[in-house]
Amino acid sequence: MAQPRYTRIDNRRPSSNYCSTVTVVVFVALCLVGIWMMTSSSVGPAQNVDEVSLDNKDGIKKQMTPPAEEGNGQKFEDAPVETPNEDKKGDGDASLPKEDESSSKQDNQEEKKEEKTKEEFTPSSETKSETEGGEDQKDDSKSENGGGGDLDEKKDLKDNSDEENPDTNEKQTKPETEDNESGEDGENQKQFESDNGEKKSIDDDKKSSDDDKENKTGNEDTETKTEKENTETNVDVQVEQEGQSKNETSGDLSPPGAQLELLNETTAQNGSFSTQATESKNEKEAQKGSGDKLDYKWALCNTTAGPDYIPCLDNVQAIRSLPSTKHYEHRERHCPDSPPTCLVPLPDGYKRPIEWPKSREKIWYTNVPHTKLAEYKGHQNWVKVTGEYLTFPGGGTQFKHGALHYIDFIQESVPAIAWGKRSRVVLDVGCGVASFGGFLFDRDVITMSLAPKDEHEAQVQFALERGIPAISAVMGTTRLPFPGRVFDIVHCARCRVPWHIEGGKLLLELNRVLRPGGFFVWSATPVYQKKTEDVEIWKAMSELIKKMCWELVSINKDTINGVGVATYRKPTSNECYKNRSEPVPPICADSDDPNASWKVPLQACMHTAPEDKTQRGSQWPEQWPARLEKAPFWLSSSQTGVYGKAAPEDFSADYEHWKRVVTKSYLNGLGINWASVRNVMDMRAVYGGFAAALRDLKVWVMNVVPIDSPDTLAIIYERGLFGIYHDWCESFSTYPRSYDLLHADHLFSKLKQRCNLTAVIAEVDRVLRPEGKLIVRDDAETIQQVEGMVKAMKWEVRMTYSKEKEGLLSVQKSIWRPSEVETLTYAIG
């Protein structure tokens, strides 16, 4: 006789034997299971395992509708706001045909289920489906993701499903529009196509499965329910009895026969569409790789210049080794062999800059804590210290009583100047604190102001902090970084440049960049004072200008400011050059390209005016603002533009593109308060379309054309905008904290092929103001790299978005500075 498993300690026989006890337990368990099954079936229709596993696959109910952008035929760049918010709306509320699709499918499934009902719903397979959330989930994932549905991914997806769908029955009753709006991350909803080209959704398959269940006979329902009850009973017995092994077949991931048809339907070719699972997985991995893991370590630059450090202008080691400084070589660019990868410190007490136009009159002293210029030029109304502010009364050496009066006086002297109509783009040499350019904005004129980093401490920094365009540059031994024949006017108000020495080399450089028919406005002491030195300079300048064939249009004295202004006009033809008694200054060789200017040595020669009427410079551009939108007359349809179309069409398409992007995306979708934006830089301008699209805002844009990009800078000037050539493997010639917003369109992916991208991002940090914005458009890989770098600097990611290997990133710089310090020995004085 078998011994009972448990015995009493008092050796008394139990009231019933072991078999009776087991019988009672099994009977009670069957009753309880039966009651539970009847109760659950009365609450709602029983769910098929197929439905649960597919419905919860990615933590959200899959919607197979195309993204809104594709439906509208728009490119990624033109998508409104370019954020996932728009994609959430989609077209998911549109009804899809279901009856025809489900009928044939239903017949196939009924035949298979009638043959294999008992085999499918054995205790082991049923337990496996209920405990693992559906076997077909992994195989479906494999078929859609190219075999990527491993156990870990399946577990993550099931966990997400439990969180997102606590009540699956309830969710199935919701309309599709609600499901669309509840997407996990607002990812684009996808639509698959079956082999016969008809659009099919997972919901259709689920409905077919529901129809199959409803069409079963009562006997089949009873048989299935009984088998399920037996399954539950066996599970309970297995749990209660110690030593009983668990279901060994629960790890078998082969789908039951009835589910194979469903899987075959959902493994149709995806065509050009990706899957939500793939997109979500890639996005999660990208966010984890770029945000959570900080691979980039930053240090603080230790230099003599401190918070005002400009790497290519503060290379103390290189400056000390110069053989001569006669031609201002020490004020020119001397970039270190390896650009710095450290971050420039902030001045103590730095504050958010005052917004334009108030910034034109005053700035925070703590942001630019320099008083030397106020001490030198305070009596000339350049700049004054007023409490916690530095104030700018609007004057200068030549216009103590206000820049606007001085500007109007120039036009009164030469009405043909016509500020804001004929004359739009101005070069101001030796600009001081750039009040001249700052007030020309009132006349719809933009000014490229330049001055060296010299004893007039921080004059360009003052200008930029005020919201006025300016760069640190000097007229020394190399050409200015501008094309030939682009400025409408060149201005010099006591700029202290020795124009006449060495054959007039410096004045001839102005001749190179001045447009034929353009004006040179000179208001220096030789024009109106009679000191010996001034008289000698005036005589030498007059002789040189006559040989250059410039015409003296006007020479008048402003009685209010007590200064004289001489205005000269550059010739529009070569007739004067041919009739000179001697060829001095000489005409440049035909091989000399007037547009070549990046580190090109100065030459004492003149470039002739274009005689071909189809060449740039042979005609004056259209008046502003018409010139902004119209393609330059010298762009020929036989020329191929940057983007492959005929040049005029390319120009127009680029402008329309940026108008759409700015209007639909940048102005409202990136979280940018444009009222706080004044100084803008387009780090890779092409035709200047981005700057043109911002025309109605109170901003100015420095259009940078990289030296390894198509040379389109002359086109930018022709349309009434300005810009500069630059190599982004080097530092830009500006002070730290100069710009409110930087825009980089497919720049960094090209730079990282030949530059240290970390150094480029460090330069971005140097140029950008705290709380300034960076907008990057590039390939997804580069976007991820840049995002990781800026996150390591504690920048705030306002938006990141990718589609079809292209991405958009919008971030805001923080005020954070690293604690570690890196000493740059070449920058220590």
C-alpha positions in Angstrom: 0.0 0.0 0.0 1.4 3.4 -0.9 2.4 5.5 2.0 0.7 8.9 2.4 3.0 11.8 1.6 2.4 13.6 4.9 1.8 11.8 8.3 0.5 13.2 11.6 2.9 13.5 14.4 0.6 11.7 16.8 0.5 8.7 14.5 -3.3 8.8 14.3 -4.8 7.8 11.0 -6.3 10.6 9.0 -10.0 10.9 8.5 -9.8 10.3 4.7 -7.2 8.8 2.4 -4.9 10.8 0.1 -6.8 9.9 -3.1 -10.1 11.3 -1.7 -8.3 14.5 -0.8 -6.9 14.9 -4.3 -10.3 14.2 -5.8 -12.0 16.9 -3.7 -9.3 19.4 -4.6 -9.5 18.7 -8.3 -13.3 18.9 -8.2 -13.3 22.2 -6.4 -10.7 23.6 -8.8 -12.8 22.6 -11.8 -15.8 24.3 -10.3 -13.9 27.5 -9.6 -12.4 27.5 -13.1 -15.7 26.9 -14.7 -17.3 29.8 -12.8 -14.4 32.0 -13.7 -14.7 31.2 -17.4 -18.4 31.8 -17.4 -18.0 35.1 -15.6 -15.2 36.3 -17.9 -17.1 35.3 -21.0 -20.1 37.3 -19.9 -18.0 40.5 -19.5 -16.9 40.6 -23.1 -16.0 38.5 -26.1 -13.0 36.2 -25.5 -9.8 37.5 -27.1 -7.7 35.5 -29.5 -4.1 35.2 -28.5 -3.3 36.4 -32.1 -5.1 39.6 -31.4 -3.4 40.3 -28.1 0.1 39.6 -29.2 -0.2 41.7 -32.4 -2.2 44.5 -30.9 0.4 45.0 -28.1 3.5 44.4 -30.1 5.0 47.9 -29.8 3.2 49.1 -26.7 0.7 50.8 -29.0 -2.0 49.7 -31.4 -0.4 49.6 -34.9 -1.9 52.0 -37.5 -0.9 51.3 -41.0 -1.6 54.7 -42.6 1.0 56.8 -44.4 2.6 59.9 -42.7 1.0 63.2 -43.4 4.0 64.6 -45.2 4.0 61.8 -47.7 0.3 62.2 -48.3 0.9 65.8 -49.2 3.8 65.1 -51.4 6.1 67.3 -49.3 9.8 66.8 -48.7 11.1 66.4 -45.2 12.6 69.9 -45.2 9.2 71.3 -46.0 7.1 69.4 -43.4 5.1 71.8 -41.3 6.9 72.3 -37.9 8.9 69.1 -38.7 7.8 67.7 -35.3 6.2 64.4 -34.4 3.1 66.4 -33.4 2.0 66.8 -37.0 2.6 63.1 -37.6 0.3 62.1 -34.8 -2.6 63.5 -36.7 -1.8 61.5 -39.9 -4.6 60.0 -41.9 -5.4 57.3 -39.4 -9.1 58.2 -39.2 -9.7 57.2 -42.8 -11.7 54.0 -43.1 -10.1 51.0 -44.8 -11.9 48.2 -46.8 -12.3 45.1 -44.6 -15.1 42.8 -45.8 -13.4 41.6 -49.0 -10.1 41.1 -47.3 -11.5 39.1 -44.3 -13.9 36.8 -46.3 -11.2 34.7 -48.1 -9.0 34.8 -45.0 -11.9 33.6 -42.8 -12.5 30.6 -45.1 -8.9 29.5 -44.9 -8.7 29.9 -41.2 -12.0 28.0 -40.7 -10.7 25.0 -42.7 -7.5 24.9 -40.8 -9.1 25.3 -37.4 -11.6 22.5 -38.0 -8.8 20.1 -38.8 -6.4 21.1 -36.1 -8.5 22.5 -33.2 -7.4 19.8 -30.7 -3.8 20.0 -31.7 -3.7 23.8 -31.4 -5.2 24.1 -28.0 -3.4 21.4 -26.0 -2.6 22.3 -22.4 1.0 23.0 -23.2 0.3 25.4 -26.1 -2.4 27.2 -24.3 -0.3 27.7 -21.2 2.5 28.9 -23.4 0.3 31.5 -25.2 -1.2 32.9 -22.0 2.0 33.1 -20.1 4.2 34.6 -22.8 1.7 36.9 -24.4 1.4 35.2 -27.8 3.9 33.1 -29.7 3.4 34.8 -33.0 4.6 38.1 -31.6 8.3 37.2 -32.0 8.0 35.6 -35.4 6.0 38.6 -36.6 8.7 40.9 -35.3 11.3 38.8 -37.1 9.6 38.9 -40.4 9.1 42.7 -40.3 12.4 43.7 -38.8 14.6 41.3 -40.7 15.1 38.8 -37.9 15.5 41.4 -35.1 12.8 39.9 -32.8 15.0 38.3 -30.1 13.8 37.4 -26.7 15.0 40.6 -25.1 13.2 42.7 -27.7 10.1 40.7 -27.3 10.2 41.2 -23.5 10.6 44.9 -23.9 7.7 45.1 -26.3 5.5 43.1 -24.0 6.4 45.3 -21.1 5.5 48.4 -23.1 2.3 46.7 -24.1 1.3 46.2 -20.5 2.0 49.8 -19.7 0.3 51.3 -22.7 -2.7 48.9 -22.9 -3.9 48.0 -19.4 -7.3 47.1 -20.7 -7.1 45.7 -24.2 -10.8 44.9 -24.5 -11.6 48.5 -23.9 -9.1 49.7 -26.4 -10.5 47.6 -29.1 -13.8 49.4 -28.9 -12.2 52.8 -29.4 -12.4 54.5 -32.8 -9.2 54.6 -34.9 -8.8 58.3 -34.5 -8.2 57.9 -30.8 -5.7 55.2 -31.4 -3.8 57.4 -33.8 -3.5 60.2 -31.3 -2.2 57.9 -28.6 1.0 56.9 -30.4 3.9 56.3 -28.1 6.3 58.9 -29.5 4.3 60.4 -32.3 6.2 58.3 -34.8 5.0 58.3 -38.4 2.2 55.7 -38.9 3.0 53.2 -41.6 0.8 51.4 -44.2 1.7 48.1 -45.7 0.5 46.7 -49.1 -0.4 43.1 -49.7 0.9 41.1 -52.7 -2.1 42.1 -54.8 -1.5 45.8 -54.1 -4.5 46.3 -51.7 -3.8 48.2 -48.5 -4.1 46.0 -45.4 -4.0 46.7 -41.7 -3.4 44.6 -38.7 -6.9 45.5 -37.5 -8.3 43.8 -40.6 -6.5 40.6 -39.6 -7.9 40.9 -36.1 -11.4 41.4 -37.4 -11.1 38.3 -39.5 -9.9 36.4 -36.4 -13.0 37.7 -34.5 -15.3 36.6 -37.3 -13.7 33.1 -37.2 -14.5 32.8 -33.5 -18.1 34.0 -33.9 -18.8 31.5 -36.8 -17.7 28.5 -34.7 -20.4 26.0 -33.8 -21.7 25.6 -30.3 -20.0 22.2 -30.0 -16.7 23.6 -30.9 -17.1 26.4 -28.3 -18.0 23.8 -25.7 -15.1 21.6 -26.7 -12.6 24.5 -26.6 -13.9 25.8 -23.3 -13.7 22.3 -21.7 -10.1 21.9 -22.9 -9.2 25.3 -21.5 -10.7 24.3 -18.1 -8.7 21.1 -18.1 -5.6 23.2 -18.9 -6.2 25.6 -16.0 -6.8 22.5 -13.7 -3.6 20.9 -14.8 -1.8 24.2 -14.2 -3.2 24.4 -10.6 -2.2 20.8 -9.9 1.3 21.3 -11.3 1.8 24.4 -9.0 0.4 22.7 -5.9 2.3 19.4 -6.1 5.9 19.8 -5.1 8.5 18.4 -7.4 6.2 18.4 -10.5 8.1 19.9 -13.5 6.7 23.0 -15.3 5.5 22.9 -18.8 8.7 22.0 -20.7 7.2 23.1 -24.1 6.6 26.7 -23.0 9.8 27.8 -24.7 8.7 26.6 -28.1 8.2 29.7 -30.2 6.7 28.0 -33.3 3.2 29.5 -34.0 0.2 27.2 -34.0 -1.2 26.2 -37.4 -4.2 28.6 -37.3 -1.9 31.5 -36.8 0.4 30.8 -39.7 -2.1 32.2 -42.2 -2.3 35.4 -40.2 1.5 35.7 -40.1 1.6 35.1 -43.8 -0.7 38.0 -44.4 1.4 40.3 -42.2 4.7 39.3 -43.7 3.8 40.8 -47.1 6.5 42.9 -48.7 6.9 46.2 -46.9 7.9 48.1 -50.1 9.5 51.4 -49.3 7.9 51.6 -45.9 9.7 50.9 -42.6 7.9 49.5 -39.5 6.9 51.3 -36.4 8.9 48.7 -34.3 12.1 49.4 -36.3 11.6 53.2 -36.1 10.8 53.1 -32.4 13.7 50.8 -31.6 16.2 52.9 -33.7 14.9 56.1 -32.0 15.3 54.7 -28.5 18.8 53.4 -29.3 19.7 56.8 -30.8 18.4 58.7 -27.8 20.2 56.4 -25.5 23.4 56.6 -27.4 23.3 60.3 -27.8 21.8 61.5 -24.6 22.4 59.1 -21.8 26.0 58.1 -22.6 28.3 61.2 -22.4 31.3 60.2 -24.4 32.6 63.8 -24.7 34.6 65.5 -22.0 35.0 69.2 -22.0 37.5 71.5 -20.3 37.8 75.2 -19.8 40.3 77.2 -21.9 43.1 78.8 -19.9 44.4 81.7 -22.1 45.7 85.2 -21.5 42.6 86.6 -23.4 40.3 84.8 -21.0 36.6 85.3 -21.8 37.5 87.3 -24.9 39.6 84.6 -26.5 39.7 84.5 -30.3 42.0 81.5 -31.3 43.2 82.8 -34.6 43.8 86.4 -33.3 45.2 85.5 -29.9 47.9 83.1 -30.9 50.6 84.8 -28.9 53.3 82.3 -29.9 52.8 82.9 -33.6 52.6 86.7 -33.2 55.9 86.7 -31.3 57.7 84.8 -34.1 56.6 87.3 -36.8 59.6 88.8 -38.6 57.8 92.1 -39.1 54.6 94.0 -37.9 55.0 96.8 -40.4 51.9 95.8 -42.3 49.8 95.0 -39.3 50.7 91.3 -39.6 50.2 91.0 -35.8 46.5 91.9 -36.3 45.9 89.3 -39.0 44.8 85.7 -38.5 47.4 83.2 -37.1 45.5 80.1 -36.4 47.0 77.3 -34.2 48.0 74.1 -35.9 45.3 72.2 -33.9 42.2 74.2 -33.2 41.2 74.2 -29.5 38.6 71.7 -28.2 38.2 73.5 -24.9 35.4 76.0 -24.0 35.9 79.7 -23.4 35.0 80.9 -19.9 32.2 83.5 -19.2 33.0 86.9 -17.8 32.0 87.3 -14.1 28.4 88.4 -13.7 27.4 87.7 -17.3 23.7 88.5 -18.0 21.3 87.8 -20.9 22.0 90.5 -23.5 19.5 93.4 -23.8 17.2 92.9 -26.7 17.2 95.0 -29.9 16.6 97.9 -30.4 17.3 98.9 -26.8 20.7 97.3 -27.1 21.8 99.9 -29.7 21.8 102.5 -26.9 23.0 100.4 -23.9 24.5 97.0 -23.0 25.4 95.3 -19.7 28.8 96.4 -18.4 29.4 92.9 -16.9 29.1 91.3 -20.4 31.9 93.5 -21.9 33.7 94.8 -18.9 36.1 97.2 -20.7 36.5 100.9 -19.9 39.6 101.9 -21.9 37.6 102.9 -25.0 35.2 104.9 -22.8 38.2 106.7 -21.3 39.7 107.4 -24.7 36.6 108.3 -26.7 34.1 109.4 -24.1 34.2 113.0 -25.2 33.4 111.9 -28.7 30.2 110.1 -27.7 31.5 106.6 -28.6 30.8 104.9 -25.4 30.3 105.9 -21.7 30.0 104.0 -18.4 26.6 104.7 -16.9 26.1 102.7 -13.7 25.7 99.0 -14.6 25.5 99.8 -18.3 27.7 100.9 -21.1 25.8 103.5 -23.1 26.2 104.6 -26.7 24.9 108.2 -27.4 24.9 107.4 -31.1 27.9 109.4 -31.9 31.4 108.8 -33.2 34.5 110.7 -34.0 33.0 112.2 -37.1 29.4 112.5 -35.9 29.4 113.6 -32.3 25.8 114.8 -32.5 24.3 111.7 -33.9 24.7 109.1 -36.6 21.4 109.7 -38.3 22.1 113.3 -39.0 25.4 112.3 -40.5 23.8 109.6 -42.6 21.2 112.0 -44.0 23.9 114.6 -44.6 25.7 112.1 -46.9 22.6 111.5 -49.0 21.9 115.2 -49.2 25.4 115.7 -50.6 25.0 112.9 -53.1 21.2 112.1 -53.7 22.2 109.2 -56.1 23.2 107.2 -53.0 19.5 106.7 -52.2 19.9 104.8 -48.9 17.7 101.6 -48.8 16.9 101.7 -52.6 20.0 101.9 -54.8 22.4 101.5 -51.9 21.8 98.5 -49.8 25.1 96.8 -48.8 27.8 98.9 -47.2 31.4 98.1 -46.0 32.4 100.3 -43.0 36.2 100.2 -42.6 37.6 101.1 -39.1 34.1 101.1 -37.7 34.8 101.9 -34.1 31.7 100.8 -32.1 29.7 100.6 -35.4 27.2 103.3 -34.6 27.2 104.2 -38.3 26.1 100.7 -39.3 23.7 100.5 -36.3 21.7 103.5 -37.4 21.8 102.6 -41.1 19.3 99.9 -40.2 16.8 102.7 -39.9 17.4 103.4 -43.6 17.0 99.8 -44.6 20.7 99.4 -45.2 22.9 96.6 -43.9 26.6 97.2 -43.1 29.6 94.9 -42.8 31.6 96.7 -40.1 35.2 95.7 -39.5 38.0 96.8 -37.2 41.1 95.2 -35.8 41.6 93.9 -32.3 43.9 96.7 -31.3 44.4 99.3 -28.6 40.8 100.4 -29.1 39.8 97.7 -26.8 36.7 95.6 -27.6 35.2 98.0 -30.2 34.0 95.1 -32.4 32.8 93.3 -29.3 30.8 96.4 -28.3 29.2 96.4 -31.8 28.2 92.7 -31.6 26.8 93.0 -28.1 24.7 95.9 -29.3 23.3 93.8 -32.1 25.3 95.4 -35.0 27.1 93.4 -37.6 30.9 93.4 -37.3 34.0 91.3 -37.6 37.5 91.6 -36.3 39.7 92.2 -39.4 42.5 94.5 -40.6 43.7 95.6 -44.0 47.2 94.2 -43.9 48.9 91.9 -46.2 46.0 89.8 -47.6 42.8 90.4 -49.3 39.5 90.9 -47.4 37.4 87.7 -47.3 34.8 89.0 -49.8 34.3 88.6 -53.6 35.1 91.3 -56.0 32.6 94.0 -57.0 30.0 93.4 -54.3 29.7 96.4 -52.0 27.4 99.3 -53.1 29.3 101.7 -50.8 32.5 101.7 -48.9 32.7 104.1 -45.9 35.6 105.3 -43.9 35.1 107.9 -41.1 38.6 108.7 -39.8 39.5 105.1 -40.1 43.3 105.7 -39.8 44.1 103.5 -42.8 47.1 104.7 -44.8 45.4 104.3 -48.1 48.0 106.0 -50.3 51.2 104.2 -49.3 53.0 101.5 -51.3 51.4 102.3 -54.6 47.9 102.6 -53.0 47.7 98.9 -52.3 45.1 99.2 -49.6 42.9 101.6 -51.6 43.1 99.3 -54.5 41.8 96.5 -52.3 38.7 98.7 -51.8 38.5 99.1 -55.5 38.4 95.3 -55.9 35.4 94.9 -53.6 33.5 98.0 -54.7 30.8 97.6 -57.3 31.3 99.5 -60.6 29.3 102.7 -60.1 29.6 102.3 -56.4 30.7 105.1 -54.0 33.6 105.6 -51.6 32.6 107.9 -48.8 35.6 109.3 -47.0 35.2 111.6 -44.0 38.6 111.9 -42.5 40.7 114.9 -41.3 42.6 115.3 -44.6 39.2 116.2 -46.2 38.6 119.3 -44.1 41.6 120.1 -41.9 44.6 122.1 -42.9 47.3 120.6 -40.8 50.6 119.8 -42.6 50.1 116.1 -42.4 46.5 116.3 -43.5 47.4 118.5 -46.5 50.1 116.0 -47.6 47.7 113.0 -47.3 45.0 114.9 -49.2 47.4 115.6 -52.0 48.7 112.1 -52.3 45.2 110.7 -52.1 43.9 113.0 -54.8 46.7 111.9 -57.2 46.1 108.3 -56.5 42.3 108.5 -56.9 42.7 110.3 -60.2 45.0 107.6 -61.6 42.4 105.0 -60.4 39.8 106.8 -62.5 37.5 107.5 -59.5 35.4 110.5 -59.9 35.1 113.1 -57.1 31.3 113.5 -56.9 31.0 115.8 -53.9 33.0 117.4 -51.1 30.9 119.1 -48.4 31.3 120.1 -44.8 28.7 119.2 -42.2 28.5 122.4 -40.0 26.7 120.6 -37.1 29.4 117.9 -36.7 32.1 120.1 -38.0 33.5 117.5 -40.4 33.9 117.3 -44.2 32.8 114.4 -46.4 34.3 113.5 -49.8 32.4 111.1 -52.0 34.0 109.3 -55.0 32.5 107.1 -57.6 34.1 104.1 -59.3 33.8 104.0 -63.1 31.5 101.6 -64.9 33.6 101.3 -68.1 37.3 100.9 -69.0 37.5 104.0 -71.2 39.4 106.0 -68.5 41.8 103.2 -67.9 42.8 103.1 -71.6 43.3 106.8 -71.8 45.7 107.2 -68.9 49.0 108.7 -69.6 50.8 106.0 -67.7 49.6 102.6 -66.5 49.9 103.3 -62.8 48.5 101.7 -60.9 48.7 98.8 -63.4 45.8 96.7 -64.6 45.8 93.2 -63.0 46.6 90.3 -65.3 43.8 88.5 -67.0 44.6 85.4 -64.9 44.0 87.4 -61.7 40.6 86.3 -60.3 39.1 89.3 -58.4 36.8 86.8 -56.5 39.8 84.8 -55.1 40.3 86.2 -51.6 40.9 83.5 -49.0 44.5 84.2 -47.8 45.4 85.7 -51.1 48.2 88.4 -50.9 47.4 92.0 -51.8 48.5 93.3 -55.1 48.9 96.9 -56.2 46.8 96.5 -59.4 43.3 97.2 -60.6 40.7 94.9 -62.1 38.9 96.2 -65.1 35.2 96.7 -65.4 33.3 93.9 -67.1 32.4 94.9 -70.7 30.2 91.9 -71.5 26.6 93.0 -70.6 25.8 89.5 -69.4 28.6 89.6 -66.8 28.2 90.5 -63.1 29.0 94.1 -62.5 28.1 95.4 -65.9 24.7 96.6 -64.6 23.6 97.9 -61.2 21.3 95.5 -59.3 17.6 96.2 -59.1 16.6 98.5 -56.3 15.9 97.1 -52.9 13.8 95.1 -52.1 13.1 93.8 -55.6 16.7 92.5 -55.8 16.1 90.2 -52.9 13.7 87.9 -54.6 14.7 88.2 -58.3 17.5 86.0 -59.7 20.4 88.1 -60.8 20.4 89.0 -64.5 23.8 87.4 -65.0 22.6 83.9 -63.9 22.2 82.0 -67.2 19.8 79.2 -67.8 22.8 77.4 -69.4 24.5 77.3 -66.0 23.8 74.5 -63.7 22.8 75.5 -60.1 24.0 74.0 -56.9 21.0 71.7 -56.7 21.1 70.6 -60.3 18.6 72.8 -62.0 19.2 75.7 -64.3 20.8 78.4 -62.2 17.8 80.9 -62.2 15.4 78.1 -61.4 17.7 76.7 -58.8 17.9 80.2 -57.2 14.1 80.5 -57.1 13.5 77.0 -55.9 16.0 77.6 -53.0 14.2 80.7 -52.0 10.8 79.0 -52.0 12.2 76.1 -50.1 13.5 78.3 -47.3 10.3 80.4 -47.1 8.4 77.2 -46.5 10.8 75.9 -43.9 11.0 79.2 -42.0 7.2 79.8 -42.1 6.0 76.3 -41.4 8.8 75.1 -39.1 11.3 77.5 -37.7 9.0 80.3 -36.6 6.6 78.2 -34.6 7.9 74.6 -34.3 11.3 74.9 -32.7 10.4 76.6 -29.4 12.4 79.7 -30.4 11.4 83.2 -29.1 12.4 85.2 -32.2 11.9 88.4 -30.3 15.1 87.6 -28.4 17.1 86.8 -31.6 19.1 89.6 -33.3 22.5 88.3 -34.5 22.1 85.3 -36.8 24.7 83.3 -38.7 24.0 80.9 -41.5 27.2 78.7 -41.3 26.7 77.3 -44.8 24.7 79.7 -46.9 24.2 78.8 -50.5 22.1 81.4 -52.3 21.2 83.2 -49.0 17.7 81.8 -49.1 17.5 81.3 -45.3 18.5 84.9 -44.7 16.1 86.2 -47.3 13.3 84.2 -45.6 14.0 86.0 -42.4 13.7 89.5 -44.0 10.6 90.6 -42.1 12.1 89.8 -38.7 14.3 92.3 -36.8 17.4 90.2 -37.4 20.5 90.4 -39.5 22.2 87.3 -40.9 25.9 86.7 -41.5 26.0 84.4 -44.5 29.1 82.2 -44.5 30.2 80.4 -47.6 32.7 77.7 -46.7 35.8 77.8 -48.8 35.2 74.2 -50.0 31.5 74.9 -51.0 30.3 76.3 -54.3 31.3 80.0 -54.5 27.9 81.6 -54.4 28.7 84.6 -52.2 28.5 87.1 -55.0 24.9 86.0 -55.6 24.2 86.7 -51.9 25.5 90.3 -52.2 23.7 90.8 -55.5 20.3 90.2 -53.8 21.1 92.8 -51.1 22.5 90.6 -48.4 26.0 90.1 -47.1 28.4 87.4 -46.0 32.0 86.2 -45.8 34.2 83.3 -46.8 35.5 81.1 -44.1 37.2 77.7 -43.4 35.3 76.1 -40.5 38.4 74.0 -39.7 39.6 77.3 -38.2 38.2 79.8 -35.8 35.9 82.6 -37.0 37.1 86.2 -36.6 34.7 87.2 -34.0 34.5 87.6 -30.2 33.0 84.9 -28.0 29.3 85.2 -27.4 28.6 87.1 -30.6 25.5 85.4 -32.0 22.0 84.5 -30.8 21.4 81.8 -33.4 23.6 79.6 -35.6 22.1 77.7 -38.5 24.1 74.7 -40.0 22.5 73.1 -43.1 24.4 69.9 -44.0 27.7 71.4 -42.9 29.0 69.2 -40.1 28.8 65.9 -42.1 31.1 67.5 -44.7 33.4 69.1 -42.1 34.0 65.9 -40.2 35.7 64.4 -43.3 38.6 66.8 -43.0 38.2 68.6 -39.6 38.1 67.7 -36.0 34.4 67.9 -35.4 34.9 68.3 -31.7 36.9 71.5 -32.3 34.1 72.7 -34.7 31.5 72.2 -32.0 33.8 74.0 -29.4 33.9 76.9 -31.9 30.1 76.9 -32.1 30.0 77.1 -28.3 32.5 80.0 -28.4 30.6 82.0 -30.9 27.1 81.3 -29.5 25.7 83.3 -26.6 24.4 81.5 -23.5 20.7 80.7 -24.2 21.5 81.0 -27.9 20.1 78.5 -30.3 21.7 76.1 -32.8 19.7 74.6 -35.6 21.3 71.7 -37.4 20.0 69.9 -40.5 22.2 67.0 -41.5 22.3 63.2 -41.9 21.0 61.2 -38.9 24.4 59.9 -38.0 25.9 63.4 -37.7 22.8 64.7 -35.9 23.4 62.0 -33.3 27.0 62.9 -32.9 26.3 66.6 -32.5 23.5 65.9 -30.1 25.8 63.8 -27.9 28.4 66.6 -27.9 26.1 69.4 -26.9 24.3 67.3 -24.3 27.7 66.8 -22.7 27.8 70.6 -22.5 24.5 70.5 -20.7 22.6 72.1 -23.6 18.9 71.7 -23.8 17.5 69.7 -26.7 14.4 71.5 -27.9 13.7 69.1 -30.7 15.3 66.3 -32.5 13.7 64.5 -35.5 14.9 62.2 -38.2 13.3 60.7 -41.3 14.8 58.6 -44.1 18.4 59.1 -42.8 18.0 62.8 -42.6 17.6 64.7 -39.3 16.9 68.1 -37.7 18.2 69.2 -34.3 17.3 72.3 -32.4 19.2 73.0 -29.1 19.7 75.9 -26.7 23.1 76.6 -25.2 23.3 76.6 -21.4 25.4 78.8 -19.1 27.3 75.7 -17.8 31.1 75.7 -17.9 33.3 72.7 -17.1 35.4 72.6 -13.9 38.5 71.0 -15.6 41.0 73.4 -17.1 43.1 73.1 -20.3 46.0 75.5 -20.7 46.8 76.6 -24.3 50.4 77.4 -24.1 50.5 79.2 -27.5 47.8 81.6 -26.2 49.6 82.5 -22.9 51.3 86.0 -23.0 
